[in-house]
Amino acid sequence: MRNLVTVSVVIFAALLTSGPAVFAQKPGLEVPVVTPGPGWKSCPRCENDAHVADDRKKASVDTRAFDAHDISGVWGNSGIFIDFKARPPFTPEGQKLYDALAKRVDQPDYNTVAANDPLLFCDPLGGVRAFGYNYGTELVQLPNRVLQFFEWGHTWRTIWTDGRKLPTDPPISRFMGYSVGHWEGDTFIVESGGFDERALLGADATKPVFPHGADMKVVETYKRLDYGKLQATLTIIDPKIYTKSWVTTGTALLLPDAELGEDFCVPSDSNEFNTRQTIPAGGDPNKRR
């Protein structure tokens, strides 16, 4: 029965998160690019690999001159998944939270898909999880802030660059946290805190999720390697939950002829799927919370 739940979750995740990509034809340039109309661009996952490669070739991304202090653009179409292999051991307090999560989803451990992952109920991903599950993210630089837009969830966060410091004890926690940024040489450094504990750590709905504490801090670095590549590192610092820092590093590719689409998690669709598939397969997930 648990296997049926897992399969349902995977299918549902694909339907919720892929949008037009579910129907993306895999072959090459002979497949026409689907856009809303003249003057509009394709979404990050609406093009097949051949079209992405062709766009990057036309934009000369490997040889084009670039400003190292300009990280604007649409990057990646599948995020940079958090590095599960690099996850450090839990502290005793962290182990208790982990065990409570495992018990909550009625599974012997938490190395399998969560049948009631908050994502499947359209809860916000949160800043850390959006990093690896962004379907494409757009960075926009303004004089006193950097805006980061995420296609999945059709949401954004503000990274303030006006010199303010992170709040030490914010009155309200946030799913996306509070973020400030500054440049050190050619590297843009982002510091974040004040995360809502309901925003679990993980990637898409087919991957395991993990807890964090209210005091978690996150440090990201972004460095433009060339016009078409952005190196990113995310470091989770949560000494109450993990015995050392948790580091993920990856490279996102520029999508020079794409613009973010709209990928909402729609509660009515989620409820309908759970009623039709998840509950008959393995019971009401809300009763296992």
SULMODA-V857294 format. One record per backbone hydrogen bond with DSSP energy under -0.5 kcal/mol. CO is the residue of the C=O (numbers start at 1). NH is the residue of the N-H. E is the energy in kcal/mol with one decimal. If there is no record, write none. Layout:
co=<CO;CO>
nh=<NH;NH>
e=<E;E>
//
This chain:
co=<1;2;3;4;5;6;7;8;9;10;11;12;13;14;15;18;19;20;21;27;28;30;33;37;42;43;43;48;49;50;51;52;53;54;55;56;57;60;60;61;64;66;67;69;73;73;74;75;79;82;83;84;89;91;92;93;94;95;96;97;98;99;100;101;102;103;113;114;117;118;118;119;126;127;128;129;129;130;131;134;134;136;137;137;138;139;140;140;142;144;144;145;146;147;147;148;149;150;151;151;155;157;157;158;158;159;160;174;175;178;179;180;182;184;186;187;187;188;189;190;191;192;193;194;196;198;201;204;204;210;213;217;218;219;220;221;222;223;223;226;228;229;229;230;231;232;233;234;235;235;236;236;237;238;238;241;245;246;248;250;252;253;254;255;257;261;263;264;265;266;266;267;268;269;270;271;272;273;273;274;277;278;279;284;285;286>
nh=<5;6;7;8;9;10;11;12;13;14;15;16;17;18;19;21;22;23;24;50;31;32;35;40;259;46;47;52;53;54;55;56;57;58;59;61;60;63;64;228;227;68;70;71;75;139;255;137;81;84;86;87;243;95;96;97;98;99;100;101;102;103;104;105;107;106;115;117;120;121;123;122;130;131;132;132;133;133;80;151;152;151;75;139;149;73;142;147;145;161;162;142;159;140;149;157;138;155;154;263;150;148;159;160;179;146;181;196;127;193;160;191;189;187;224;184;189;222;182;220;180;218;178;174;199;200;210;203;207;201;216;237;192;235;190;233;188;225;231;229;254;225;226;252;223;250;221;248;219;237;238;246;217;241;242;91;247;236;234;232;230;76;256;258;42;263;153;266;267;269;270;271;272;273;274;275;276;277;278;279;281;282;283;287;288;289>
e=<-1.9;-2.5;-2.5;-2.4;-2.6;-2.4;-2.6;-2.8;-2.9;-2.2;-2.4;-2.9;-2.4;-2.0;-0.8;-2.6;-1.8;-1.2;-1.3;-0.5;-1.8;-0.5;-0.6;-2.1;-2.2;-1.9;-0.6;-2.1;-2.6;-2.2;-2.6;-2.3;-2.1;-2.5;-1.8;-1.9;-1.3;-1.1;-2.2;-1.1;-0.5;-0.6;-2.1;-0.6;-0.6;-2.2;-2.9;-2.1;-0.6;-1.2;-0.9;-1.4;-2.7;-2.8;-1.6;-1.8;-2.6;-2.9;-2.2;-2.1;-2.4;-2.5;-2.1;-1.5;-2.0;-1.5;-0.6;-1.5;-1.9;-1.5;-2.2;-2.0;-2.1;-1.1;-0.6;-1.0;-0.6;-0.6;-1.5;-1.1;-0.7;-1.9;-3.1;-0.5;-2.9;-1.9;-0.5;-3.0;-0.6;-2.1;-0.5;-2.9;-2.9;-2.6;-0.6;-1.8;-2.3;-1.3;-1.5;-1.4;-3.3;-2.4;-0.5;-0.7;-0.6;-2.7;-2.9;-2.1;-1.8;-1.7;-2.2;-2.9;-3.1;-1.6;-0.5;-2.7;-0.6;-2.3;-2.1;-2.9;-2.3;-2.3;-3.1;-2.9;-1.7;-1.3;-2.6;-0.6;-1.8;-3.1;-1.3;-3.2;-2.6;-2.7;-3.0;-2.0;-2.9;-0.8;-3.0;-0.8;-2.3;-1.4;-1.1;-3.0;-2.4;-2.6;-2.1;-2.7;-2.3;-0.5;-0.6;-2.2;-2.7;-2.0;-3.0;-2.0;-0.6;-3.0;-3.1;-3.1;-2.6;-3.6;-0.7;-1.1;-0.7;-0.5;-3.9;-0.7;-0.6;-0.5;-2.5;-3.0;-2.1;-2.3;-2.6;-2.4;-2.3;-3.3;-0.9;-3.1;-1.8;-2.4;-2.6;-1.1;-1.2;-1.0>
//
